[in-house]
Amino acid sequence: MGHLTASPTITTFIIVVKTGILVLGGLITYFSYKAYRRTRSQALRALAIGFGIVTSGALLAGAFDVLLEVDLATGVLIDAILTLVGFAVITYSLYVE
C-alpha cells in the first residue's frame, strides 16, 4: 500500500478538527482532574486519565505525521489505539466506585 496523501482542503479541515479535539479534550481532562483534586475520587482520576489518553491520540497522530512523516494509515492507527485505550480507562472510571 502506497503513501496516502490528502488534498490541501482536506488537510486544513483535519487540522481544524484535530485542534478542536485537542482543545475540547484538554478542557474535559482539566475539569475532570480539577474535580478529582477537589473530591479525591479515584473514578474522577481515572476519567481524567482516560480523556487525557483520548486527547493525546489526536495530538500524537498529528505530531507523528509532521515530525516522523508517517503515512495516513499509520497516523489513523495511532489515534485509534489511543482512543481505544482511553475509552477503556473511561469505562473503568464509570464502573469503579
Backbone as JSON Lines, residues from 0, in Angstrom:
{"i":0,"aa":"M","n":[0.85,-1.17,0.0],"ca":[0.0,0.0,0.0],"c":[0.89,1.23,0.0]}
{"i":1,"aa":"G","n":[0.64,2.16,-0.88],"ca":[1.47,3.35,-1.01],"c":[1.12,4.4,0.01]}
{"i":2,"aa":"H","n":[1.9,5.45,0.0],"ca":[1.7,6.57,0.91],"c":[0.44,7.33,0.48]}
{"i":3,"aa":"L","n":[-0.5,7.48,1.4],"ca":[-1.74,8.18,1.11],"c":[-1.56,9.68,1.37]}
{"i":4,"aa":"T","n":[-2.02,10.5,0.46],"ca":[-1.95,11.94,0.66],"c":[-3.36,12.52,0.56]}
{"i":5,"aa":"A","n":[-3.54,13.65,1.21],"ca":[-4.84,14.32,1.19],"c":[-4.7,15.66,0.49]}
{"i":6,"aa":"S","n":[-5.8,16.14,-0.06],"ca":[-5.78,17.45,-0.71],"c":[-5.55,18.53,0.34]}
{"i":7,"aa":"P","n":[-5.08,19.71,-0.08],"ca":[-4.87,20.81,0.88],"c":[-6.14,21.17,1.66]}
{"i":8,"aa":"T","n":[-7.3,21.1,1.01],"ca":[-8.55,21.41,1.7],"c":[-8.85,20.39,2.79]}
{"i":9,"aa":"I","n":[-8.69,19.13,2.47],"ca":[-8.91,18.07,3.46],"c":[-7.9,18.21,4.6]}
{"i":10,"aa":"T","n":[-6.66,18.47,4.26],"ca":[-5.62,18.65,5.29],"c":[-5.98,19.79,6.23]}
{"i":11,"aa":"T","n":[-6.47,20.9,5.67],"ca":[-6.88,22.04,6.5],"c":[-8.01,21.65,7.44]}
{"i":12,"aa":"F","n":[-9.02,20.94,6.92],"ca":[-10.13,20.51,7.77],"c":[-9.66,19.54,8.85]}
{"i":13,"aa":"I","n":[-8.75,18.66,8.52],"ca":[-8.2,17.73,9.51],"c":[-7.53,18.51,10.63]}
{"i":14,"aa":"I","n":[-6.74,19.52,10.27],"ca":[-6.05,20.34,11.27],"c":[-7.06,21.06,12.16]}
{"i":15,"aa":"V","n":[-8.1,21.62,11.56],"ca":[-9.13,22.34,12.33],"c":[-9.84,21.39,13.28]}
{"i":16,"aa":"V","n":[-10.25,20.22,12.79],"ca":[-10.96,19.25,13.62],"c":[-10.06,18.72,14.73]}
{"i":17,"aa":"K","n":[-8.83,18.37,14.4],"ca":[-7.9,17.86,15.42],"c":[-7.61,18.93,16.48]}
{"i":18,"aa":"T","n":[-7.53,20.19,16.06],"ca":[-7.33,21.28,17.02],"c":[-8.53,21.39,17.96]}
{"i":19,"aa":"G","n":[-9.74,21.28,17.39],"ca":[-10.95,21.28,18.22],"c":[-10.96,20.13,19.21]}
{"i":20,"aa":"I","n":[-10.57,18.95,18.76],"ca":[-10.49,17.78,19.64],"c":[-9.48,18.04,20.76]}
{"i":21,"aa":"L","n":[-8.34,18.61,20.4],"ca":[-7.31,18.89,21.39],"c":[-7.8,19.9,22.43]}
{"i":22,"aa":"V","n":[-8.46,20.97,21.98],"ca":[-8.95,22.0,22.9],"c":[-10.05,21.44,23.8]}
{"i":23,"aa":"L","n":[-11.09,20.84,23.2],"ca":[-12.19,20.32,24.0],"c":[-11.77,19.15,24.89]}
{"i":24,"aa":"G","n":[-10.96,18.25,24.33],"ca":[-10.46,17.13,25.13],"c":[-9.58,17.61,26.28]}
{"i":25,"aa":"G","n":[-8.78,18.63,26.0],"ca":[-7.95,19.21,27.05],"c":[-8.79,19.83,28.16]}
{"i":26,"aa":"L","n":[-9.86,20.51,27.78],"ca":[-10.76,21.11,28.78],"c":[-11.45,20.03,29.62]}
{"i":27,"aa":"I","n":[-11.94,18.99,28.96],"ca":[-12.58,17.89,29.7],"c":[-11.58,17.25,30.66]}
{"i":28,"aa":"T","n":[-10.36,17.03,30.18],"ca":[-9.33,16.44,31.02],"c":[-9.03,17.35,32.22]}
{"i":29,"aa":"Y","n":[-8.88,18.64,31.95],"ca":[-8.59,19.61,33.01],"c":[-9.69,19.64,34.06]}
{"i":30,"aa":"F","n":[-10.95,19.75,33.62],"ca":[-12.05,19.83,34.57],"c":[-12.25,18.52,35.33]}
{"i":31,"aa":"S","n":[-12.0,17.39,34.67],"ca":[-12.07,16.1,35.37],"c":[-10.99,16.01,36.44]}
{"i":32,"aa":"Y","n":[-9.79,16.46,36.09],"ca":[-8.69,16.42,37.05],"c":[-8.95,17.39,38.2]}
{"i":33,"aa":"K","n":[-9.49,18.55,37.88],"ca":[-9.81,19.54,38.91],"c":[-10.85,18.96,39.88]}
{"i":34,"aa":"A","n":[-11.86,18.26,39.35],"ca":[-12.87,17.62,40.2],"c":[-12.23,16.52,41.04]}
{"i":35,"aa":"Y","n":[-11.3,15.78,40.46],"ca":[-10.58,14.75,41.23],"c":[-9.82,15.38,42.38]}
{"i":36,"aa":"R","n":[-9.11,16.48,42.11],"ca":[-8.33,17.15,43.16],"c":[-9.24,17.62,44.31]}
{"i":37,"aa":"R","n":[-10.43,18.06,43.97],"ca":[-11.37,18.56,44.97],"c":[-11.96,17.4,45.79]}
{"i":38,"aa":"T","n":[-12.3,16.29,45.13],"ca":[-13.02,15.2,45.79],"c":[-12.14,14.0,46.16]}
{"i":39,"aa":"R","n":[-10.99,13.88,45.5],"ca":[-10.09,12.72,45.66],"c":[-10.77,11.41,45.24]}
{"i":40,"aa":"S","n":[-11.77,11.52,44.36],"ca":[-12.46,10.34,43.85],"c":[-11.58,9.64,42.82]}
{"i":41,"aa":"Q","n":[-11.31,8.36,43.05],"ca":[-10.49,7.61,42.11],"c":[-11.17,7.47,40.75]}
{"i":42,"aa":"A","n":[-12.5,7.46,40.75],"ca":[-13.24,7.38,39.48],"c":[-12.98,8.64,38.65]}
{"i":43,"aa":"L","n":[-12.98,9.8,39.27],"ca":[-12.7,11.05,38.55],"c":[-11.25,11.1,38.08]}
{"i":44,"aa":"R","n":[-10.36,10.53,38.88],"ca":[-8.96,10.45,38.46],"c":[-8.82,9.6,37.21]}
{"i":45,"aa":"A","n":[-9.46,8.44,37.2],"ca":[-9.42,7.56,36.04],"c":[-10.1,8.23,34.83]}
{"i":46,"aa":"L","n":[-11.18,8.95,35.08],"ca":[-11.87,9.67,34.0],"c":[-10.93,10.69,33.36]}
{"i":47,"aa":"A","n":[-10.22,11.45,34.19],"ca":[-9.27,12.45,33.68],"c":[-8.16,11.78,32.87]}
{"i":48,"aa":"I","n":[-7.65,10.67,33.36],"ca":[-6.6,9.94,32.65],"c":[-7.13,9.43,31.31]}
{"i":49,"aa":"G","n":[-8.34,8.86,31.32],"ca":[-8.93,8.34,30.09],"c":[-9.11,9.42,29.03]}
{"i":50,"aa":"F","n":[-9.66,10.55,29.43],"ca":[-9.83,11.65,28.46],"c":[-8.48,12.2,28.02]}
{"i":51,"aa":"G","n":[-7.51,12.2,28.93],"ca":[-6.16,12.63,28.54],"c":[-5.55,11.73,27.48]}
{"i":52,"aa":"I","n":[-5.77,10.44,27.62],"ca":[-5.25,9.48,26.63],"c":[-5.95,9.66,25.28]}
{"i":53,"aa":"V","n":[-7.28,9.79,25.3],"ca":[-8.02,10.0,24.05],"c":[-7.54,11.28,23.37]}
{"i":54,"aa":"T","n":[-7.4,12.34,24.14],"ca":[-6.96,13.62,23.59],"c":[-5.54,13.54,23.05]}
{"i":55,"aa":"S","n":[-4.68,12.82,23.75],"ca":[-3.3,12.7,23.29],"c":[-3.21,11.96,21.96]}
{"i":56,"aa":"G","n":[-4.19,11.11,21.66],"ca":[-4.21,10.41,20.37],"c":[-4.27,11.38,19.22]}
{"i":57,"aa":"A","n":[-5.1,12.41,19.34],"ca":[-5.2,13.43,18.29],"c":[-3.89,14.19,18.15]}
{"i":58,"aa":"L","n":[-3.29,14.51,19.28],"ca":[-2.03,15.25,19.27],"c":[-0.89,14.41,18.71]}
{"i":59,"aa":"L","n":[-0.75,13.18,19.19],"ca":[0.38,12.35,18.76],"c":[0.27,11.93,17.31]}
{"i":60,"aa":"A","n":[-0.93,11.61,16.85],"ca":[-1.08,11.23,15.44],"c":[-0.66,12.38,14.54]}
{"i":61,"aa":"G","n":[-1.05,13.6,14.88],"ca":[-0.65,14.76,14.11],"c":[0.84,15.03,14.2]}
{"i":62,"aa":"A","n":[1.4,14.87,15.39],"ca":[2.83,15.1,15.57],"c":[3.65,14.07,14.8]}
{"i":63,"aa":"F","n":[3.22,12.81,14.85],"ca":[3.95,11.78,14.1],"c":[3.88,12.03,12.6]}
{"i":64,"aa":"D","n":[2.73,12.52,12.14],"ca":[2.58,12.83,10.73],"c":[3.57,13.9,10.31]}
{"i":65,"aa":"V","n":[3.67,14.96,11.1],"ca":[4.54,16.1,10.76],"c":[6.01,15.78,11.04]}
{"i":66,"aa":"L","n":[6.31,15.28,12.22],"ca":[7.71,15.08,12.63],"c":[8.36,13.84,12.05]}
{"i":67,"aa":"L","n":[7.62,12.75,12.0],"ca":[8.19,11.48,11.54],"c":[7.74,11.11,10.14]}
{"i":68,"aa":"E","n":[6.84,11.92,9.57],"ca":[6.32,11.69,8.23],"c":[5.75,10.29,8.04]}
{"i":69,"aa":"V","n":[4.97,9.85,9.05],"ca":[4.3,8.55,8.92],"c":[3.15,8.71,7.94]}
{"i":70,"aa":"D","n":[2.74,7.62,7.31],"ca":[1.64,7.72,6.35],"c":[0.31,7.86,7.08]}
{"i":71,"aa":"L","n":[-0.71,8.2,6.33],"ca":[-2.03,8.47,6.88],"c":[-2.58,7.28,7.66]}
{"i":72,"aa":"A","n":[-2.42,6.09,7.11],"ca":[-2.94,4.89,7.76],"c":[-2.28,4.67,9.12]}
{"i":73,"aa":"T","n":[-0.99,4.89,9.22],"ca":[-0.28,4.74,10.49],"c":[-0.76,5.78,11.5]}
{"i":74,"aa":"G","n":[-0.96,7.01,11.04],"ca":[-1.47,8.06,11.92],"c":[-2.86,7.72,12.44]}
{"i":75,"aa":"V","n":[-3.71,7.21,11.56],"ca":[-5.06,6.81,11.97],"c":[-4.99,5.67,12.98]}
{"i":76,"aa":"L","n":[-4.08,4.71,12.75],"ca":[-3.92,3.59,13.67],"c":[-3.46,4.06,15.05]}
{"i":77,"aa":"I","n":[-2.49,4.97,15.11],"ca":[-2.01,5.51,16.38],"c":[-3.17,6.17,17.12]}
{"i":78,"aa":"D","n":[-3.91,7.01,16.41],"ca":[-5.06,7.7,17.01],"c":[-6.08,6.68,17.51]}
{"i":79,"aa":"A","n":[-6.38,5.65,16.72],"ca":[-7.39,4.65,17.09],"c":[-6.96,3.85,18.32]}
{"i":80,"aa":"I","n":[-5.69,3.48,18.38],"ca":[-5.19,2.71,19.54],"c":[-5.33,3.53,20.81]}
{"i":81,"aa":"L","n":[-4.91,4.81,20.76],"ca":[-5.01,5.65,21.95],"c":[-6.47,5.93,22.31]}
{"i":82,"aa":"T","n":[-7.33,6.04,21.32],"ca":[-8.76,6.21,21.6],"c":[-9.32,4.96,22.29]}
{"i":83,"aa":"L","n":[-8.96,3.79,21.79],"ca":[-9.41,2.53,22.4],"c":[-8.95,2.43,23.86]}
{"i":84,"aa":"V","n":[-7.67,2.7,24.1],"ca":[-7.14,2.62,25.47],"c":[-7.83,3.66,26.36]}
{"i":85,"aa":"G","n":[-7.98,4.88,25.84],"ca":[-8.64,5.93,26.62],"c":[-10.07,5.57,26.96]}
{"i":86,"aa":"F","n":[-10.81,5.03,26.0],"ca":[-12.18,4.63,26.26],"c":[-12.24,3.48,27.26]}
{"i":87,"aa":"A","n":[-11.27,2.59,27.24],"ca":[-11.22,1.51,28.22],"c":[-11.04,2.09,29.62]}
{"i":88,"aa":"V","n":[-10.18,3.09,29.76],"ca":[-9.96,3.74,31.06],"c":[-11.21,4.5,31.49]}
{"i":89,"aa":"I","n":[-11.87,5.19,30.55],"ca":[-13.11,5.9,30.87],"c":[-14.19,4.92,31.32]}
{"i":90,"aa":"T","n":[-14.31,3.78,30.63],"ca":[-15.27,2.76,31.02],"c":[-14.98,2.27,32.44]}
{"i":91,"aa":"Y","n":[-13.71,2.03,32.73],"ca":[-13.3,1.63,34.08],"c":[-13.7,2.68,35.11]}
{"i":92,"aa":"S","n":[-13.49,3.98,34.75],"ca":[-13.8,5.06,35.69],"c":[-15.29,5.1,36.01]}
{"i":93,"aa":"L","n":[-16.12,4.73,35.06],"ca":[-17.56,4.71,35.3],"c":[-18.02,3.47,36.04]}
{"i":94,"aa":"Y","n":[-17.18,2.46,36.06],"ca":[-17.5,1.19,36.71],"c":[-17.12,1.2,38.2]}
{"i":95,"aa":"V","n":[-15.94,1.78,38.52],"ca":[-15.46,1.77,39.91],"c":[-16.26,2.73,40.76]}
{"i":96,"aa":"E","n":[-16.23,2.47,42.05],"ca":[-16.95,3.36,42.98],"c":[-15.98,4.17,43.78]}
